[in-house]
């Protein structure tokens, strides 16, 4: 195992690999990041509003679309 990036405290819930080699990483508390192989990260989605958490997500590489079911909010974003 090799550490490529460290994030805020919390629960990393899901990881998907992009065709370009970066990773899409979900933070259960409501954030989704893109992390490159060299450890650079960009915040893509921040839904840390109280009660709106990220459940397992799907990344559609062909259209660069992220589909996120919210945990307690009962919707897809």
N, CA, C and O atoms as a Maestro MAE file, in Angstrom:
{
 s_m_m2io_version
 :::
 2.0.0
}

f_m_ct {
 s_m_title
 :::
 protein
 m_atom[308] {
  # First column is atom index #
  i_m_mmod_type
  r_m_x_coord
  r_m_y_coord
  r_m_z_coord
  i_m_residue_number
  s_m_chain_name
  s_m_pdb_residue_name
  s_m_pdb_atom_name
  i_m_atomic_number
  :::
  1 25 0.833 -1.179 0.000 1 A "UNK " " N  " 7
  2 3 0.000 0.000 0.000 1 A "UNK " " CA " 6
  3 2 0.875 1.238 0.000 1 A "UNK " " C  " 6
  4 15 1.948 1.267 0.602 1 A "UNK " " O  " 8
  5 25 0.389 2.257 -0.690 2 A "UNK " " N  " 7
  6 3 1.090 3.527 -0.750 2 A "UNK " " CA " 6
  7 2 0.093 4.649 -0.513 2 A "UNK " " C  " 6
  8 15 -0.967 4.679 -1.139 2 A "UNK " " O  " 8
  9 25 0.420 5.571 0.381 3 A "UNK " " N  " 7
  10 3 -0.424 6.737 0.611 3 A "UNK " " CA " 6
  11 2 -0.116 7.771 -0.460 3 A "UNK " " C  " 6
  12 15 1.038 8.153 -0.654 3 A "UNK " " O  " 8
  13 25 -1.163 8.225 -1.159 4 A "UNK " " N  " 7
  14 3 -0.938 9.261 -2.170 4 A "UNK " " CA " 6
  15 2 -1.527 10.601 -1.744 4 A "UNK " " C  " 6
  16 15 -1.143 11.638 -2.283 4 A "UNK " " O  " 8
  17 25 -2.460 10.598 -0.780 5 A "UNK " " N  " 7
  18 3 -3.065 11.853 -0.309 5 A "UNK " " CA " 6
  19 2 -3.695 11.604 1.058 5 A "UNK " " C  " 6
  20 15 -4.070 10.481 1.394 5 A "UNK " " O  " 8
  21 25 -3.800 12.662 1.822 6 A "UNK " " N  " 7
  22 3 -4.493 12.596 3.100 6 A "UNK " " CA " 6
  23 2 -5.587 13.652 3.092 6 A "UNK " " C  " 6
  24 15 -5.385 14.766 2.609 6 A "UNK " " O  " 8
  25 25 -6.745 13.296 3.631 7 A "UNK " " N  " 7
  26 3 -7.892 14.200 3.654 7 A "UNK " " CA " 6
  27 2 -8.269 14.513 5.087 7 A "UNK " " C  " 6
  28 15 -7.663 13.997 6.026 7 A "UNK " " O  " 8
  29 25 -9.281 15.367 5.252 8 A "UNK " " N  " 7
  30 3 -9.790 15.713 6.568 8 A "UNK " " CA " 6
  31 2 -10.265 14.463 7.291 8 A "UNK " " C  " 6
  32 15 -10.527 13.432 6.673 8 A "UNK " " O  " 8
  33 25 -10.372 14.572 8.616 9 A "UNK " " N  " 7
  34 3 -10.913 13.459 9.381 9 A "UNK " " CA " 6
  35 2 -12.310 13.125 8.879 9 A "UNK " " C  " 6
  36 15 -13.052 14.005 8.442 9 A "UNK " " O  " 8
  37 25 -12.652 11.874 8.944 10 A "UNK " " N  " 7
  38 3 -13.963 11.431 8.500 10 A "UNK " " CA " 6
  39 2 -13.846 10.080 7.837 10 A "UNK " " C  " 6
  40 15 -12.830 9.397 7.968 10 A "UNK " " O  " 8
  41 25 -14.880 9.700 7.131 11 A "UNK " " N  " 7
  42 3 -14.960 8.368 6.545 11 A "UNK " " CA " 6
  43 2 -14.861 8.469 5.024 11 A "UNK " " C  " 6
  44 15 -15.714 9.088 4.386 11 A "UNK " " O  " 8
  45 25 -13.826 7.865 4.443 12 A "UNK " " N  " 7
  46 3 -13.741 7.737 2.992 12 A "UNK " " CA " 6
  47 2 -14.665 6.579 2.621 12 A "UNK " " C  " 6
  48 15 -14.474 5.448 3.067 12 A "UNK " " O  " 8
  49 25 -15.666 6.880 1.800 13 A "UNK " " N  " 7
  50 3 -16.733 5.917 1.549 13 A "UNK " " CA " 6
  51 2 -16.596 5.202 0.214 13 A "UNK " " C  " 6
  52 15 -17.018 4.052 0.094 13 A "UNK " " O  " 8
  53 25 -16.025 5.843 -0.779 14 A "UNK " " N  " 7
  54 3 -15.941 5.213 -2.085 14 A "UNK " " CA " 6
  55 2 -14.803 5.775 -2.903 14 A "UNK " " C  " 6
  56 15 -14.410 6.929 -2.735 14 A "UNK " " O  " 8
  57 25 -14.269 4.939 -3.804 15 A "UNK " " N  " 7
  58 3 -13.187 5.350 -4.697 15 A "UNK " " CA " 6
  59 2 -13.487 4.782 -6.074 15 A "UNK " " C  " 6
  60 15 -13.787 3.597 -6.219 15 A "UNK " " O  " 8
  61 25 -13.401 5.638 -7.081 16 A "UNK " " N  " 7
  62 3 -13.528 5.214 -8.477 16 A "UNK " " CA " 6
  63 2 -12.303 5.730 -9.225 16 A "UNK " " C  " 6
  64 15 -11.782 6.797 -8.898 16 A "UNK " " O  " 8
  65 25 -11.845 4.993 -10.214 17 A "UNK " " N  " 7
  66 3 -10.693 5.394 -11.008 17 A "UNK " " CA " 6
  67 2 -11.184 6.005 -12.310 17 A "UNK " " C  " 6
  68 15 -12.014 5.421 -13.006 17 A "UNK " " O  " 8
  69 25 -10.665 7.187 -12.637 18 A "UNK " " N  " 7
  70 3 -10.965 7.822 -13.925 18 A "UNK " " CA " 6
  71 2 -10.063 7.234 -14.996 18 A "UNK " " C  " 6
  72 15 -8.983 6.724 -14.699 18 A "UNK " " O  " 8
  73 25 -10.502 7.306 -16.215 19 A "UNK " " N  " 7
  74 3 -9.716 6.814 -17.350 19 A "UNK " " CA " 6
  75 2 -8.343 7.489 -17.396 19 A "UNK " " C  " 6
  76 15 -7.364 6.858 -17.794 19 A "UNK " " O  " 8
  77 25 -8.258 8.752 -16.997 20 A "UNK " " N  " 7
  78 3 -7.004 9.508 -17.040 20 A "UNK " " CA " 6
  79 2 -6.051 9.125 -15.904 20 A "UNK " " C  " 6
  80 15 -4.919 9.606 -15.865 20 A "UNK " " O  " 8
  81 25 -6.497 8.266 -14.978 21 A "UNK " " N  " 7
  82 3 -5.620 7.812 -13.914 21 A "UNK " " CA " 6
  83 2 -5.823 8.490 -12.575 21 A "UNK " " C  " 6
  84 15 -5.186 8.107 -11.594 21 A "UNK " " O  " 8
  85 25 -6.691 9.484 -12.507 22 A "UNK " " N  " 7
  86 3 -7.013 10.118 -11.232 22 A "UNK " " CA " 6
  87 2 -8.070 9.286 -10.516 22 A "UNK " " C  " 6
  88 15 -8.639 8.359 -11.091 22 A "UNK " " O  " 8
  89 25 -8.323 9.622 -9.272 23 A "UNK " " N  " 7
  90 3 -9.315 8.926 -8.462 23 A "UNK " " CA " 6
  91 2 -10.422 9.900 -8.063 23 A "UNK " " C  " 6
  92 15 -10.147 11.060 -7.756 23 A "UNK " " O  " 8
  93 25 -11.654 9.439 -8.066 24 A "UNK " " N  " 7
  94 3 -12.774 10.186 -7.510 24 A "UNK " " CA " 6
  95 2 -13.025 9.544 -6.146 24 A "UNK " " C  " 6
  96 15 -13.265 8.340 -6.054 24 A "UNK " " O  " 8
  97 25 -12.970 10.356 -5.093 25 A "UNK " " N  " 7
  98 3 -13.035 9.840 -3.726 25 A "UNK " " CA " 6
  99 2 -14.167 10.529 -2.984 25 A "UNK " " C  " 6
  100 15 -14.250 11.757 -2.977 25 A "UNK " " O  " 8
  101 25 -15.042 9.745 -2.358 26 A "UNK " " N  " 7
  102 3 -16.135 10.338 -1.593 26 A "UNK " " CA " 6
  103 2 -15.823 10.291 -0.104 26 A "UNK " " C  " 6
  104 15 -15.294 9.311 0.420 26 A "UNK " " O  " 8
  105 25 -16.164 11.367 0.541 27 A "UNK " " N  " 7
  106 3 -16.005 11.552 1.983 27 A "UNK " " CA " 6
  107 2 -17.432 11.530 2.516 27 A "UNK " " C  " 6
  108 15 -18.223 12.411 2.181 27 A "UNK " " O  " 8
  109 25 -17.777 10.541 3.339 28 A "UNK " " N  " 7
  110 3 -19.157 10.275 3.738 28 A "UNK " " CA " 6
  111 2 -19.883 11.507 4.254 28 A "UNK " " C  " 6
  112 15 -21.099 11.616 4.095 28 A "UNK " " O  " 8
  113 25 -19.171 12.424 4.860 29 A "UNK " " N  " 7
  114 3 -19.784 13.613 5.433 29 A "UNK " " CA " 6
  115 2 -20.346 14.563 4.367 29 A "UNK " " C  " 6
  116 15 -21.052 15.513 4.705 29 A "UNK " " O  " 8
  117 25 -20.042 14.318 3.085 30 A "UNK " " N  " 7
  118 3 -20.680 15.095 2.024 30 A "UNK " " CA " 6
  119 2 -19.750 15.746 1.028 30 A "UNK " " C  " 6
  120 15 -20.163 16.674 0.333 30 A "UNK " " O  " 8
  121 25 -18.520 15.303 0.930 31 A "UNK " " N  " 7
  122 3 -17.587 15.885 -0.036 31 A "UNK " " CA " 6
  123 2 -17.127 14.822 -1.032 31 A "UNK " " C  " 6
  124 15 -16.997 13.646 -0.692 31 A "UNK " " O  " 8
  125 25 -16.883 15.258 -2.267 32 A "UNK " " N  " 7
  126 3 -16.292 14.382 -3.272 32 A "UNK " " CA " 6
  127 2 -15.108 15.115 -3.880 32 A "UNK " " C  " 6
  128 15 -15.211 16.278 -4.270 32 A "UNK " " O  " 8
  129 25 -13.976 14.414 -3.953 33 A "UNK " " N  " 7
  130 3 -12.729 14.983 -4.438 33 A "UNK " " CA " 6
  131 2 -12.234 14.223 -5.658 33 A "UNK " " C  " 6
  132 15 -12.556 13.051 -5.849 33 A "UNK " " O  " 8
  133 25 -11.440 14.912 -6.488 34 A "UNK " " N  " 7
  134 3 -10.620 14.263 -7.512 34 A "UNK " " CA " 6
  135 2 -9.198 14.299 -6.962 34 A "UNK " " C  " 6
  136 15 -8.699 15.361 -6.591 34 A "UNK " " O  " 8
  137 25 -8.548 13.145 -6.911 35 A "UNK " " N  " 7
  138 3 -7.180 13.043 -6.406 35 A "UNK " " CA " 6
  139 2 -6.313 12.468 -7.514 35 A "UNK " " C  " 6
  140 15 -6.601 11.393 -8.041 35 A "UNK " " O  " 8
  141 25 -5.248 13.187 -7.870 36 A "UNK " " N  " 7
  142 3 -4.337 12.709 -8.908 36 A "UNK " " CA " 6
  143 2 -3.354 11.711 -8.306 36 A "UNK " " C  " 6
  144 15 -3.225 11.615 -7.086 36 A "UNK " " O  " 8
  145 25 -2.667 10.974 -9.164 37 A "UNK " " N  " 7
  146 3 -1.693 9.981 -8.709 37 A "UNK " " CA " 6
  147 2 -0.551 10.607 -7.924 37 A "UNK " " C  " 6
  148 15 0.103 9.926 -7.134 37 A "UNK " " O  " 8
  149 25 -0.302 11.909 -8.135 38 A "UNK " " N  " 7
  150 3 0.773 12.570 -7.378 38 A "UNK " " CA " 6
  151 2 0.254 13.268 -6.115 38 A "UNK " " C  " 6
  152 15 0.994 14.015 -5.475 38 A "UNK " " O  " 8
  153 25 -1.015 13.029 -5.754 39 A "UNK " " N  " 7
  154 3 -1.548 13.511 -4.484 39 A "UNK " " CA " 6
  155 2 -2.252 14.848 -4.502 39 A "UNK " " C  " 6
  156 15 -2.748 15.284 -3.463 39 A "UNK " " O  " 8
  157 25 -2.316 15.521 -5.646 40 A "UNK " " N  " 7
  158 3 -3.054 16.782 -5.747 40 A "UNK " " CA " 6
  159 2 -4.550 16.479 -5.680 40 A "UNK " " C  " 6
  160 15 -5.013 15.499 -6.264 40 A "UNK " " O  " 8
  161 25 -5.305 17.320 -4.971 41 A "UNK " " N  " 7
  162 3 -6.747 17.063 -4.904 41 A "UNK " " CA " 6
  163 2 -7.546 18.336 -5.129 41 A "UNK " " C  " 6
  164 15 -7.122 19.435 -4.773 41 A "UNK " " O  " 8
  165 25 -8.709 18.155 -5.729 42 A "UNK " " N  " 7
  166 3 -9.660 19.237 -5.987 42 A "UNK " " CA " 6
  167 2 -11.006 18.818 -5.414 42 A "UNK " " C  " 6
  168 15 -11.442 17.684 -5.612 42 A "UNK " " O  " 8
  169 25 -11.659 19.720 -4.713 43 A "UNK " " N  " 7
  170 3 -13.006 19.474 -4.209 43 A "UNK " " CA " 6
  171 2 -13.984 19.639 -5.368 43 A "UNK " " C  " 6
  172 15 -14.056 20.711 -5.968 43 A "UNK " " O  " 8
  173 25 -14.734 18.590 -5.687 44 A "UNK " " N  " 7
  174 3 -15.701 18.633 -6.785 44 A "UNK " " CA " 6
  175 2 -17.106 18.937 -6.287 44 A "UNK " " C  " 6
  176 15 -17.833 19.709 -6.913 44 A "UNK " " O  " 8
  177 25 -17.494 18.336 -5.163 45 A "UNK " " N  " 7
  178 3 -18.839 18.492 -4.617 45 A "UNK " " CA " 6
  179 2 -18.725 18.671 -3.111 45 A "UNK " " C  " 6
  180 15 -17.971 17.961 -2.446 45 A "UNK " " O  " 8
  181 25 -19.481 19.627 -2.578 46 A "UNK " " N  " 7
  182 3 -19.537 19.810 -1.125 46 A "UNK " " CA " 6
  183 2 -21.001 19.906 -0.720 46 A "UNK " " C  " 6
  184 15 -21.650 20.929 -0.942 46 A "UNK " " O  " 8
  185 25 -21.511 18.845 -0.131 47 A "UNK " " N  " 7
  186 3 -22.911 18.834 0.308 47 A "UNK " " CA " 6
  187 2 -22.962 18.586 1.814 47 A "UNK " " C  " 6
  188 15 -23.765 17.784 2.291 47 A "UNK " " O  " 8
  189 25 -22.110 19.271 2.547 48 A "UNK " " N  " 7
  190 3 -22.011 19.037 3.987 48 A "UNK " " CA " 6
  191 2 -23.092 19.760 4.786 48 A "UNK " " C  " 6
  192 15 -22.936 19.994 5.984 48 A "UNK " " O  " 8
  193 25 -24.170 20.104 4.124 49 A "UNK " " N  " 7
  194 3 -25.319 20.677 4.810 49 A "UNK " " CA " 6
  195 2 -25.800 19.644 5.827 49 A "UNK " " C  " 6
  196 15 -25.847 18.456 5.508 49 A "UNK " " O  " 8
  197 25 -26.156 20.059 7.032 50 A "UNK " " N  " 7
  198 3 -26.611 19.079 8.032 50 A "UNK " " CA " 6
  199 2 -27.714 18.160 7.486 50 A "UNK " " C  " 6
  200 15 -28.723 18.621 6.952 50 A "UNK " " O  " 8
  201 25 -27.495 16.875 7.633 51 A "UNK " " N  " 7
  202 3 -28.491 15.899 7.196 51 A "UNK " " CA " 6
  203 2 -28.368 15.446 5.761 51 A "UNK " " C  " 6
  204 15 -29.107 14.553 5.346 51 A "UNK " " O  " 8
  205 25 -27.450 16.033 4.966 52 A "UNK " " N  " 7
  206 3 -27.265 15.625 3.577 52 A "UNK " " CA " 6
  207 2 -25.872 15.019 3.458 52 A "UNK " " C  " 6
  208 15 -24.881 15.744 3.366 52 A "UNK " " O  " 8
  209 25 -25.795 13.703 3.462 53 A "UNK " " N  " 7
  210 3 -24.522 12.993 3.410 53 A "UNK " " CA " 6
  211 2 -24.409 12.249 2.088 53 A "UNK " " C  " 6
  212 15 -25.417 12.014 1.421 53 A "UNK " " O  " 8
  213 25 -23.198 11.877 1.707 54 A "UNK " " N  " 7
  214 3 -22.973 11.115 0.477 54 A "UNK " " CA " 6
  215 2 -23.066 9.628 0.760 54 A "UNK " " C  " 6
  216 15 -22.366 9.116 1.633 54 A "UNK " " O  " 8
  217 25 -23.911 8.941 0.041 55 A "UNK " " N  " 7
  218 3 -23.894 7.485 0.060 55 A "UNK " " CA " 6
  219 2 -22.964 7.041 -1.070 55 A "UNK " " C  " 6
  220 15 -22.310 7.881 -1.688 55 A "UNK " " O  " 8
  221 25 -22.894 5.750 -1.348 56 A "UNK " " N  " 7
  222 3 -22.041 5.276 -2.443 56 A "UNK " " CA " 6
  223 2 -22.422 6.011 -3.718 56 A "UNK " " C  " 6
  224 15 -23.605 6.215 -3.992 56 A "UNK " " O  " 8
  225 25 -21.433 6.403 -4.490 57 A "UNK " " N  " 7
  226 3 -21.684 7.185 -5.696 57 A "UNK " " CA " 6
  227 2 -21.315 6.370 -6.930 57 A "UNK " " C  " 6
  228 15 -20.680 5.320 -6.832 57 A "UNK " " O  " 8
  229 25 -21.721 6.868 -8.080 58 A "UNK " " N  " 7
  230 3 -21.330 6.271 -9.355 58 A "UNK " " CA " 6
  231 2 -20.672 7.350 -10.197 58 A "UNK " " C  " 6
  232 15 -21.147 8.484 -10.253 58 A "UNK " " O  " 8
  233 25 -19.574 6.989 -10.853 59 A "UNK " " N  " 7
  234 3 -18.882 7.906 -11.755 59 A "UNK " " CA " 6
  235 2 -18.973 7.348 -13.160 59 A "UNK " " C  " 6
  236 15 -18.550 6.221 -13.417 59 A "UNK " " O  " 8
  237 25 -19.530 8.143 -14.076 60 A "UNK " " N  " 7
  238 3 -19.677 7.750 -15.474 60 A "UNK " " CA " 6
  239 2 -18.571 8.438 -16.261 60 A "UNK " " C  " 6
  240 15 -18.709 9.595 -16.658 60 A "UNK " " O  " 8
  241 25 -17.473 7.722 -16.485 61 A "UNK " " N  " 7
  242 3 -16.269 8.306 -17.077 61 A "UNK " " CA " 6
  243 2 -16.520 8.859 -18.480 61 A "UNK " " C  " 6
  244 15 -15.958 9.891 -18.844 61 A "UNK " " O  " 8
  245 25 -17.342 8.196 -19.255 62 A "UNK " " N  " 7
  246 3 -17.591 8.644 -20.620 62 A "UNK " " CA " 6
  247 2 -18.205 10.032 -20.708 62 A "UNK " " C  " 6
  248 15 -17.960 10.758 -21.672 62 A "UNK " " O  " 8
  249 25 -19.005 10.410 -19.708 63 A "UNK " " N  " 7
  250 3 -19.643 11.735 -19.716 63 A "UNK " " CA " 6
  251 2 -19.164 12.610 -18.561 63 A "UNK " " C  " 6
  252 15 -19.687 13.706 -18.355 63 A "UNK " " O  " 8
  253 25 -18.168 12.130 -17.803 64 A "UNK " " N  " 7
  254 3 -17.635 12.859 -16.641 64 A "UNK " " CA " 6
  255 2 -18.748 13.288 -15.689 64 A "UNK " " C  " 6
  256 15 -18.769 14.421 -15.209 64 A "UNK " " O  " 8
  257 25 -19.673 12.363 -15.425 65 A "UNK " " N  " 7
  258 3 -20.816 12.633 -14.557 65 A "UNK " " CA " 6
  259 2 -20.683 11.838 -13.264 65 A "UNK " " C  " 6
  260 15 -20.351 10.653 -13.279 65 A "UNK " " O  " 8
  261 25 -20.949 12.510 -12.146 66 A "UNK " " N  " 7
  262 3 -20.982 11.852 -10.846 66 A "UNK " " CA " 6
  263 2 -22.433 11.847 -10.375 66 A "UNK " " C  " 6
  264 15 -23.079 12.894 -10.337 66 A "UNK " " O  " 8
  265 25 -22.947 10.666 -10.014 67 A "UNK " " N  " 7
  266 3 -24.307 10.530 -9.502 67 A "UNK " " CA " 6
  267 2 -24.190 10.131 -8.029 67 A "UNK " " C  " 6
  268 15 -23.572 9.121 -7.691 67 A "UNK " " O  " 8
  269 25 -24.799 10.951 -7.158 68 A "UNK " " N  " 7
  270 3 -24.668 10.731 -5.719 68 A "UNK " " CA " 6
  271 2 -26.044 10.581 -5.082 68 A "UNK " " C  " 6
  272 15 -26.837 11.522 -5.109 68 A "UNK " " O  " 8
  273 25 -26.345 9.410 -4.508 69 A "UNK " " N  " 7
  274 3 -27.546 9.311 -3.696 69 A "UNK " " CA " 6
  275 2 -27.239 9.918 -2.322 69 A "UNK " " C  " 6
  276 15 -26.237 9.575 -1.694 69 A "UNK " " O  " 8
  277 25 -28.093 10.807 -1.873 70 A "UNK " " N  " 7
  278 3 -27.883 11.386 -0.543 70 A "UNK " " CA " 6
  279 2 -28.326 10.373 0.502 70 A "UNK " " C  " 6
  280 15 -29.214 9.560 0.247 70 A "UNK " " O  " 8
  281 25 -27.722 10.420 1.655 71 A "UNK " " N  " 7
  282 3 -27.947 9.389 2.647 71 A "UNK " " CA " 6
  283 2 -29.276 9.562 3.382 71 A "UNK " " C  " 6
  284 15 -30.038 8.603 3.507 71 A "UNK " " O  " 8
  285 25 -29.563 10.760 3.866 72 A "UNK " " N  " 7
  286 3 -30.800 10.991 4.605 72 A "UNK " " CA " 6
  287 2 -31.786 11.896 3.860 72 A "UNK " " C  " 6
  288 15 -32.921 12.075 4.302 72 A "UNK " " O  " 8
  289 25 -31.355 12.464 2.735 73 A "UNK " " N  " 7
  290 3 -32.180 13.448 2.032 73 A "UNK " " CA " 6
  291 2 -33.076 12.813 0.972 73 A "UNK " " C  " 6
  292 15 -33.932 13.495 0.408 73 A "UNK " " O  " 8
  293 25 -32.896 11.506 0.685 74 A "UNK " " N  " 7
  294 3 -33.768 10.763 -0.209 74 A "UNK " " CA " 6
  295 2 -33.853 11.334 -1.617 74 A "UNK " " C  " 6
  296 15 -34.946 11.506 -2.157 74 A "UNK " " O  " 8
  297 25 -32.680 11.634 -2.224 75 A "UNK " " N  " 7
  298 3 -32.646 12.114 -3.597 75 A "UNK " " CA " 6
  299 2 -31.303 11.826 -4.228 75 A "UNK " " C  " 6
  300 15 -30.351 11.465 -3.536 75 A "UNK " " O  " 8
  301 25 -31.219 11.983 -5.542 76 A "UNK " " N  " 7
  302 3 -29.969 11.870 -6.294 76 A "UNK " " CA " 6
  303 2 -29.506 13.264 -6.676 76 A "UNK " " C  " 6
  304 15 -30.315 14.117 -7.040 76 A "UNK " " O  " 8
  305 25 -28.205 13.494 -6.593 77 A "UNK " " N  " 7
  306 3 -27.644 14.778 -7.044 77 A "UNK " " CA " 6
  307 2 -26.514 14.508 -7.993 77 A "UNK " " C  " 6
  308 15 -25.894 15.444 -8.498 77 A "UNK " " O  " 8
  :::
 }
 m_bond[307] {
  # First column is bond index #
  i_m_from
  i_m_to
  i_m_order
  :::
  1 1 2 1
  2 2 3 1
  3 3 4 2
  4 3 5 1
  5 5 6 1
  6 6 7 1
  7 7 8 2
  8 7 9 1
  9 9 10 1
  10 10 11 1
  11 11 12 2
  12 11 13 1
  13 13 14 1
  14 14 15 1
  15 15 16 2
  16 15 17 1
  17 17 18 1
  18 18 19 1
  19 19 20 2
  20 19 21 1
  21 21 22 1
  22 22 23 1
  23 23 24 2
  24 23 25 1
  25 25 26 1
  26 26 27 1
  27 27 28 2
  28 27 29 1
  29 29 30 1
  30 30 31 1
  31 31 32 2
  32 31 33 1
  33 33 34 1
  34 34 35 1
  35 35 36 2
  36 35 37 1
  37 37 38 1
  38 38 39 1
  39 39 40 2
  40 39 41 1
  41 41 42 1
  42 42 43 1
  43 43 44 2
  44 43 45 1
  45 45 46 1
  46 46 47 1
  47 47 48 2
  48 47 49 1
  49 49 50 1
  50 50 51 1
  51 51 52 2
  52 51 53 1
  53 53 54 1
  54 54 55 1
  55 55 56 2
  56 55 57 1
  57 57 58 1
  58 58 59 1
  59 59 60 2
  60 59 61 1
  61 61 62 1
  62 62 63 1
  63 63 64 2
  64 63 65 1
  65 65 66 1
  66 66 67 1
  67 67 68 2
  68 67 69 1
  69 69 70 1
  70 70 71 1
  71 71 72 2
  72 71 73 1
  73 73 74 1
  74 74 75 1
  75 75 76 2
  76 75 77 1
  77 77 78 1
  78 78 79 1
  79 79 80 2
  80 79 81 1
  81 81 82 1
  82 82 83 1
  83 83 84 2
  84 83 85 1
  85 85 86 1
  86 86 87 1
  87 87 88 2
  88 87 89 1
  89 89 90 1
  90 90 91 1
  91 91 92 2
  92 91 93 1
  93 93 94 1
  94 94 95 1
  95 95 96 2
  96 95 97 1
  97 97 98 1
  98 98 99 1
  99 99 100 2
  100 99 101 1
  101 101 102 1
  102 102 103 1
  103 103 104 2
  104 103 105 1
  105 105 106 1
  106 106 107 1
  107 107 108 2
  108 107 109 1
  109 109 110 1
  110 110 111 1
  111 111 112 2
  112 111 113 1
  113 113 114 1
  114 114 115 1
  115 115 116 2
  116 115 117 1
  117 117 118 1
  118 118 119 1
  119 119 120 2
  120 119 121 1
  121 121 122 1
  122 122 123 1
  123 123 124 2
  124 123 125 1
  125 125 126 1
  126 126 127 1
  127 127 128 2
  128 127 129 1
  129 129 130 1
  130 130 131 1
  131 131 132 2
  132 131 133 1
  133 133 134 1
  134 134 135 1
  135 135 136 2
  136 135 137 1
  137 137 138 1
  138 138 139 1
  139 139 140 2
  140 139 141 1
  141 141 142 1
  142 142 143 1
  143 143 144 2
  144 143 145 1
  145 145 146 1
  146 146 147 1
  147 147 148 2
  148 147 149 1
  149 149 150 1
  150 150 151 1
  151 151 152 2
  152 151 153 1
  153 153 154 1
  154 154 155 1
  155 155 156 2
  156 155 157 1
  157 157 158 1
  158 158 159 1
  159 159 160 2
  160 159 161 1
  161 161 162 1
  162 162 163 1
  163 163 164 2
  164 163 165 1
  165 165 166 1
  166 166 167 1
  167 167 168 2
  168 167 169 1
  169 169 170 1
  170 170 171 1
  171 171 172 2
  172 171 173 1
  173 173 174 1
  174 174 175 1
  175 175 176 2
  176 175 177 1
  177 177 178 1
  178 178 179 1
  179 179 180 2
  180 179 181 1
  181 181 182 1
  182 182 183 1
  183 183 184 2
  184 183 185 1
  185 185 186 1
  186 186 187 1
  187 187 188 2
  188 187 189 1
  189 189 190 1
  190 190 191 1
  191 191 192 2
  192 191 193 1
  193 193 194 1
  194 194 195 1
  195 195 196 2
  196 195 197 1
  197 197 198 1
  198 198 199 1
  199 199 200 2
  200 199 201 1
  201 201 202 1
  202 202 203 1
  203 203 204 2
  204 203 205 1
  205 205 206 1
  206 206 207 1
  207 207 208 2
  208 207 209 1
  209 209 210 1
  210 210 211 1
  211 211 212 2
  212 211 213 1
  213 213 214 1
  214 214 215 1
  215 215 216 2
  216 215 217 1
  217 217 218 1
  218 218 219 1
  219 219 220 2
  220 219 221 1
  221 221 222 1
  222 222 223 1
  223 223 224 2
  224 223 225 1
  225 225 226 1
  226 226 227 1
  227 227 228 2
  228 227 229 1
  229 229 230 1
  230 230 231 1
  231 231 232 2
  232 231 233 1
  233 233 234 1
  234 234 235 1
  235 235 236 2
  236 235 237 1
  237 237 238 1
  238 238 239 1
  239 239 240 2
  240 239 241 1
  241 241 242 1
  242 242 243 1
  243 243 244 2
  244 243 245 1
  245 245 246 1
  246 246 247 1
  247 247 248 2
  248 247 249 1
  249 249 250 1
  250 250 251 1
  251 251 252 2
  252 251 253 1
  253 253 254 1
  254 254 255 1
  255 255 256 2
  256 255 257 1
  257 257 258 1
  258 258 259 1
  259 259 260 2
  260 259 261 1
  261 261 262 1
  262 262 263 1
  263 263 264 2
  264 263 265 1
  265 265 266 1
  266 266 267 1
  267 267 268 2
  268 267 269 1
  269 269 270 1
  270 270 271 1
  271 271 272 2
  272 271 273 1
  273 273 274 1
  274 274 275 1
  275 275 276 2
  276 275 277 1
  277 277 278 1
  278 278 279 1
  279 279 280 2
  280 279 281 1
  281 281 282 1
  282 282 283 1
  283 283 284 2
  284 283 285 1
  285 285 286 1
  286 286 287 1
  287 287 288 2
  288 287 289 1
  289 289 290 1
  290 290 291 1
  291 291 292 2
  292 291 293 1
  293 293 294 1
  294 294 295 1
  295 295 296 2
  296 295 297 1
  297 297 298 1
  298 298 299 1
  299 299 300 2
  300 299 301 1
  301 301 302 1
  302 302 303 1
  303 303 304 2
  304 303 305 1
  305 305 306 1
  306 306 307 1
  307 307 308 2
  :::
 }
}
